[in-house]
Amino acid sequence: MDAEKNLRKEELGKKRKVIQIAVSESSFGDSGETVGSTLALCDDGTMWRLYTFCDDSQDWEQLPPIPQD
């Protein structure tokens, strides 16, 4: 159902908007490498995650929907 909702928005040319965002960062190991994570909640109810590892960003990935049971 969520996939259908997302498709309808794209077909209508509407863009997803971020309504809440959270960022975390931590270092680990002797080298102090940094790992960051950005989470975004969008107006269509989807949640997305972006990992950053040593200043190398990855693509946004959609998180699975939260169960309603």
N, C-alpha and C positions, 0 to 999 in steps of 0.2 A: 504494500500500500504506500509506503514512504517513497519507494522508487517511482511509483506512478505520480505521486505528488511532485517530486523533483522534476520529472519529465514534463509535466504540464507547465511548471514555472519556466523551464527552459524554452519550451515551445512558444510561450507567450512573450519571450524576450525579457522576462523579469530576472533580475540578478539577486542572488542570495545575499543577505546582509548579516553581518556579525552583530549580535545583541549583547554578548558577554564574552570576555576573554580572560584567560589565566595563563601565567607564565611561570615556569620553574627552571632553575639551573643548579647544577651540582658539579663538583669536581671529584675525581677519584684517581686512585693509583698514585705512585710516586712522582709521576710526570705532571700531575695536576690537570690532566685533560678535562675539558669541560663538556658536559652534555646538557642540552637545553630541551625543553618541551613547551610548546604553545598549544593550548586547547581553545577552541572557539565554538560557542553555541550560536547557531544561526536562526533567523526568523522563521525558517521552515521546520524547525525542530531538530535538524541534523546537528551532529557534533563532529568536529574535525580536529586532527592532531598533526602537528608539524614538529619533527625532531631536528635538532641541530647538534652536530657532533664535531667539535674542534673547528668551528666556523664553516662547516660544510653542511648547508641546509638540504634537507630531503624534500620530496613533494608532500603536499597535504594529503592525508588519508582520512576517509570517512570512518568514524567509529560505528559499530553496530548499534541499532536502536536499543534503548533500555526497555526490558520486558515490562509489560503492564499488568502482569499477574501478581 
